[in-house]
């Protein structure tokens, strides 16, 4: 499995979505990690807590993908000349 910024942000978005759902049910963070995150995502508790602190991963992913798209467009224009 390759690792890059895009993959990282997608992973953070998935984990944060699960956390939001479970928080509504009143489940503590440690229990969410043990029951829902640890086996499914194969990440450590330390990584899990780091994922909790990432702010606006959706916006970061959108911005990253826009930049990648722009770079591809510039490359296409450059290669066409």
Order of alpha helices (4+ residues) and beta strands (2+ residues): alpha-alpha-alpha-alpha-alpha
